[in-house]
Amino acid sequence: MIDGDRLAGIVAQAGESGPSTAPLLGGAPPFGPTAMAADRLLGDGEMAPGRLAGAFPPGPREPVMSTRNTMLRSLHDLGLAAWFGGSLMGAVGVNGAARDEGGTWAATARIVGSGWAKWTPVNAAAIATHLFGSGGLLAANAPRVAAQQGVAASTLAKTVLTGAALAATAYSRVLGKKIELAASSDPQDAEKAAKHPIDTDKAQRHLACLQWAVPALTGGLVVLNALHGEQQRPAEQLHGVWERARTLAPHMPSLGHLTH
């Protein structure tokens, strides 16, 4: 087990001979959950807040994550839950029930179209709520995204997956509208369907895939959200920030070497 003076000396030496770790830590001395986890490495399970204070330059006394974001998290999670749950229920419930009870192609298409048309405004509100919460959380956690190794990669993956889910959702609605118009008994709707750039058979084939693609993509977002929650554990923050610092100062030892 390494003592506090030695670890402080290592970090201080790294600051003198290599790039400073202060920007990675948001200019923060060791306070909060990340530092508490670090202190556990220095003693036999004893809490010793501030034992690394001399290893960091003066700065604002705020931890990497210093405030709660309950409202933003609620908007993020509720919006995503509705987006994922609604798309899965639509694929299994609405589409499945329409196939069982429709009888004819036109009747099936009208049932499906009516169900999804009623859900679309709610789904749009859920997506907007999720995006607002996501943007707010990203802004609130920007220092940690930059400082903690692995968080930027998972954030990028989540952004890409969100974009794909948005594109799949929007395209599904375009195709659904085509089927809805083609199945309508109104001559004006039939005329609009004939002018639609996507033919009916192609729209049906694409919808057969997209009905499962949207819940799969949004389900992936749920998994990445769980990963982000794990990355906020104190020990994970400590490890991620330290490893990020090592990428800028390769001569710094790994945490595994310090704790053995």
C-alpha positions as CSV (number, residue, x, y, z in Angstrom):
1,M,0.0,0.0,0.0
2,I,1.3,3.4,-1.0
3,D,1.2,6.3,1.5
4,G,-0.2,9.7,0.8
5,D,3.1,11.6,0.7
6,R,4.4,9.3,-2.0
7,L,1.3,9.5,-4.2
8,A,1.3,13.3,-3.7
9,G,4.9,13.4,-4.8
10,I,4.2,11.3,-7.9
11,V,1.4,13.6,-9.0
12,A,3.3,16.7,-8.2
13,Q,6.3,15.4,-10.2
14,A,4.1,14.6,-13.1
15,G,2.8,18.2,-13.1
16,E,6.4,19.5,-13.2
17,S,7.8,17.2,-15.9
18,G,4.8,16.7,-18.1
19,P,1.5,18.3,-19.0
20,S,-0.5,19.6,-16.1
21,T,-3.3,17.4,-14.8
22,A,-5.2,20.4,-13.5
23,P,-7.3,20.9,-16.7
24,L,-8.3,17.3,-16.6
25,L,-9.7,17.7,-13.1
26,G,-11.4,20.9,-13.9
27,G,-8.9,22.8,-11.7
28,A,-10.4,21.0,-8.7
29,P,-8.5,19.9,-5.6
30,P,-9.4,16.5,-4.2
31,F,-12.9,16.9,-2.8
32,G,-16.0,14.9,-3.4
33,P,-16.6,11.3,-4.4
34,T,-13.6,11.0,-6.7
35,A,-11.1,12.2,-4.1
36,M,-12.8,10.1,-1.4
37,A,-12.2,7.0,-3.6
38,A,-8.6,8.2,-4.0
39,D,-8.2,8.5,-0.2
40,R,-9.3,4.9,0.2
41,L,-6.3,3.9,-1.9
42,L,-3.9,5.8,0.5
43,G,-4.9,4.2,3.8
44,D,-6.4,1.0,5.1
45,G,-10.0,1.9,4.3
46,E,-9.6,5.2,6.3
47,M,-11.1,8.3,5.0
48,A,-8.6,11.2,4.8
49,P,-10.1,14.0,2.8
50,G,-7.6,16.5,1.4
51,R,-4.5,14.3,1.7
52,L,-3.7,14.9,-1.9
53,A,-4.4,18.7,-1.7
54,G,-0.7,19.6,-2.1
55,A,-0.5,17.7,-5.3
56,F,-2.8,20.0,-7.2
57,P,-2.5,23.7,-8.0
58,P,-5.0,26.1,-6.4
59,G,-8.3,26.2,-8.2
60,P,-12.1,26.4,-7.6
61,R,-13.0,24.0,-4.8
62,E,-15.5,22.0,-6.8
63,P,-15.5,18.3,-7.6
64,V,-15.8,17.0,-11.1
65,M,-19.5,16.5,-10.5
66,S,-20.7,18.9,-7.8
67,T,-24.4,19.3,-8.3
68,R,-27.5,17.1,-8.9
69,N,-29.3,17.2,-12.1
70,T,-32.5,15.5,-11.1
71,M,-34.8,17.4,-13.4
72,L,-32.6,16.9,-16.5
73,R,-32.2,13.2,-15.7
74,S,-35.9,12.8,-15.3
75,L,-36.6,14.4,-18.7
76,H,-33.9,12.3,-20.3
77,D,-35.1,9.0,-18.8
78,L,-38.8,9.6,-19.2
79,G,-38.5,10.7,-22.8
80,L,-36.3,7.7,-23.7
81,A,-38.6,5.3,-21.8
82,A,-41.6,6.5,-23.8
83,W,-39.7,6.4,-27.1
84,F,-38.4,2.9,-26.6
85,G,-41.6,1.5,-25.0
86,G,-43.9,3.1,-27.6
87,S,-42.0,1.8,-30.5
88,L,-41.8,-1.7,-29.1
89,M,-45.5,-1.7,-28.2
90,G,-46.4,-0.4,-31.6
91,A,-44.4,-3.2,-33.4
92,V,-45.8,-5.9,-31.2
93,G,-49.2,-4.6,-30.2
94,V,-50.5,-2.2,-32.9
95,N,-49.0,-3.9,-35.9
96,G,-49.7,-7.4,-34.6
97,A,-53.3,-6.7,-33.7
98,A,-53.9,-5.1,-37.1
99,R,-52.6,-8.2,-38.9
100,D,-54.8,-10.5,-36.8
101,E,-58.0,-8.4,-37.0
102,G,-57.7,-6.5,-40.3
103,G,-58.9,-9.2,-42.6
104,T,-57.9,-7.4,-45.8
105,W,-54.7,-5.4,-46.7
106,A,-56.6,-2.1,-46.8
107,A,-58.3,-2.7,-43.4
108,T,-55.0,-3.8,-41.8
109,A,-53.3,-0.7,-43.2
110,R,-56.0,1.6,-41.9
111,I,-55.9,0.1,-38.4
112,V,-52.1,0.4,-38.3
113,G,-52.2,4.0,-39.7
114,S,-54.8,5.1,-37.2
115,G,-52.9,3.7,-34.3
116,W,-49.6,5.2,-35.2
117,A,-51.2,8.6,-36.1
118,K,-52.5,8.8,-32.6
119,W,-49.2,8.0,-31.1
120,T,-47.1,10.3,-33.3
121,P,-47.7,13.5,-31.3
122,V,-46.9,11.8,-28.0
123,N,-43.8,10.2,-29.5
124,A,-42.6,13.5,-30.8
125,A,-43.1,15.1,-27.4
126,A,-41.2,12.2,-25.8
127,I,-38.3,12.5,-28.2
128,A,-38.1,16.3,-27.7
129,T,-38.1,15.8,-23.9
130,H,-35.4,13.2,-24.2
131,L,-33.2,15.4,-26.4
132,F,-33.7,18.4,-24.1
133,G,-32.6,16.3,-21.1
134,S,-29.7,14.8,-23.0
135,G,-28.4,18.2,-24.1
136,G,-28.7,19.6,-20.5
137,L,-26.8,16.6,-19.0
138,L,-24.1,16.8,-21.6
139,A,-23.6,20.5,-20.8
140,A,-23.6,19.8,-17.1
141,N,-21.1,17.0,-17.4
142,A,-18.8,18.5,-20.0
143,P,-15.8,18.7,-17.6
144,R,-16.2,15.0,-16.8
145,V,-16.6,14.0,-20.4
146,A,-13.2,15.7,-21.1
147,A,-11.5,14.5,-17.9
148,Q,-12.6,10.9,-17.5
149,Q,-11.3,8.3,-19.9
150,G,-14.0,6.3,-21.6
151,V,-16.8,8.9,-21.0
152,A,-16.2,10.7,-24.3
153,A,-16.3,7.5,-26.3
154,S,-19.5,6.3,-24.7
155,T,-21.0,9.8,-25.2
156,L,-20.0,9.7,-28.9
157,A,-21.6,6.3,-29.3
158,K,-24.8,7.5,-27.6
159,T,-24.9,10.5,-29.9
160,V,-24.5,8.4,-33.0
161,L,-27.1,5.9,-31.8
162,T,-29.5,8.8,-31.1
163,G,-29.0,10.2,-34.6
164,A,-29.7,6.8,-36.1
165,A,-32.9,6.3,-33.9
166,L,-34.1,9.8,-35.0
167,A,-33.5,9.0,-38.6
168,A,-35.3,5.6,-38.4
169,T,-38.2,7.1,-36.5
170,A,-38.7,9.9,-39.0
171,Y,-38.3,7.6,-42.0
172,S,-40.8,5.1,-40.5
173,R,-43.4,7.9,-40.2
174,V,-42.8,8.9,-43.9
175,L,-43.4,5.3,-45.0
176,G,-46.4,4.9,-42.7
177,K,-48.0,8.0,-44.2
178,K,-47.5,6.5,-47.6
179,I,-49.3,3.3,-46.6
180,E,-52.0,5.3,-44.8
181,L,-52.7,7.3,-48.0
182,A,-52.6,4.2,-50.2
183,A,-55.1,2.4,-48.1
184,S,-57.6,5.3,-47.8
185,S,-60.9,5.2,-49.6
186,D,-60.7,8.9,-50.2
187,P,-59.9,9.6,-53.9
188,Q,-57.8,12.6,-52.9
189,D,-55.6,10.5,-50.6
190,A,-55.2,7.9,-53.4
191,E,-54.0,10.7,-55.7
192,K,-51.5,11.8,-53.0
193,A,-50.3,8.3,-52.6
194,A,-49.7,7.9,-56.3
195,K,-47.5,11.1,-56.3
196,H,-45.5,9.9,-53.3
197,P,-41.9,9.2,-54.3
198,I,-41.8,5.7,-52.6
199,D,-44.0,3.0,-54.0
200,T,-46.3,1.0,-51.7
201,D,-44.4,-2.4,-51.9
202,K,-41.1,-0.8,-51.1
203,A,-42.7,1.1,-48.2
204,Q,-44.1,-2.1,-46.8
205,R,-40.7,-3.9,-47.0
206,H,-38.8,-1.1,-45.3
207,L,-41.4,-0.8,-42.6
208,A,-41.2,-4.5,-41.8
209,C,-37.5,-3.9,-40.9
210,L,-37.9,-0.4,-39.3
211,Q,-40.6,-1.5,-36.9
212,W,-37.9,-3.5,-35.1
213,A,-35.0,-1.1,-35.8
214,V,-36.4,1.7,-33.8
215,P,-36.9,-0.3,-30.5
216,A,-33.5,-1.9,-31.1
217,L,-31.7,1.5,-31.4
218,T,-33.6,3.1,-28.5
219,G,-32.9,-0.1,-26.5
220,G,-29.2,0.5,-27.2
221,L,-29.6,4.0,-25.8
222,V,-31.0,2.5,-22.6
223,V,-27.9,0.3,-22.3
224,L,-25.6,3.2,-22.9
225,N,-27.5,5.2,-20.3
226,A,-26.8,2.4,-17.8
227,L,-23.1,2.5,-18.8
228,H,-23.0,6.2,-18.1
229,G,-24.5,5.5,-14.7
230,E,-21.7,3.0,-13.9
231,Q,-19.1,5.5,-15.1
232,Q,-20.3,8.0,-12.4
233,R,-19.3,5.6,-9.6
234,P,-16.6,7.3,-7.5
235,A,-14.0,4.5,-8.2
236,E,-14.8,4.7,-11.9
237,Q,-14.3,8.5,-11.9
238,L,-11.0,8.1,-10.1
239,H,-9.7,5.4,-12.5
240,G,-10.9,7.3,-15.6
241,V,-9.5,10.7,-14.6
242,W,-6.1,9.1,-13.6
243,E,-5.9,7.1,-16.9
244,R,-6.8,10.2,-18.9
245,A,-4.0,12.1,-17.1
246,R,-1.6,9.2,-18.0
247,T,-2.3,9.7,-21.7
248,L,-0.9,13.2,-21.3
249,A,1.9,12.2,-18.9
250,P,2.8,8.6,-19.8
251,H,5.5,8.4,-17.1
252,M,2.8,8.5,-14.4
253,P,2.2,5.0,-12.9
254,S,-1.0,3.2,-13.2
255,L,-3.4,3.0,-10.3
256,G,-2.9,-0.8,-10.2
257,H,0.8,-0.2,-9.4
258,L,0.0,2.3,-6.7
259,T,-2.3,0.0,-4.8
260,H,0.0,-3.0,-4.7
